[in-house]
Amino acid sequence: MDSILKVNDLNLKIPDRTLFSNLSFEIPRGKLTCITGENGVGKTTLIKHLLADLAHDYEEHAKFMVSRDQVQYVPQLRSIDDEYPLCIRDFAAFGLKTSSIFLNRKSREKLAAILSETNLTKIADRPLGRASGGEKQRAYLAQALRSEEHTSELQLLRHLVC
C-alpha cells in the first residue's frame, strides 16, 4: 500500500492519563481517511503530536512520506468576531506565500479552483465574520490549501480534516 503516513507503536500520554498505547495505523495515498471519536479522547492531540514530529524530523514512531511544507493544519475552532470584515476570498488568499494584494492570473485561477473545491464560490464575497460555522471551517481549509503554492501532495491535509 502506498501511504503518506505510517505510525507504529505510538504511546501518547498527557499529564493525567494515557491517550494511546501501541497505536499503529497508515494513511493511504489518495484515499479518504477520517479520525473519529468522542470529545476529549485525543484526536487533536494526536494530530498536533504527529505534526510536531514532522516539524522536528522525528521518525521513532511516525514516518511521513511527505515534507512539512506539504502539510497544513486546520484547527477545529478559531475565534473570528462576527464583525470580522475580510471576505472569504481574501481570507483564503492569506495562505499565499507572497503578497495577496497582487495576484497574478495563475494565482487567481488557483484561488478560484480552491474556492470551488471547498464549495465557497457563491459566498466568496461574504465577510468571514458573517459565515456559518461550517462555512468558516471550509474557509480555513481553503486558506490551508492555498498556502501550498505548488500543486504537490496535499493529501494528508485532506485526510486529516475529515
Secondary structure, DSSP 8 states (H G I E B T S, - for coil): --EEEEEEEEEEEETTEEEEEEEEEEEETTS-------TTSSHHHHHHHHHHHHHTT--SSEEESS-GGG-----S-----TT---BHHHHHHTT-SS-SSS--HHHHHHHHHHHHHTT-GGGTTSBGGGS-HHHHHHHHHHHHHHT--SSS--HHHHHHT-
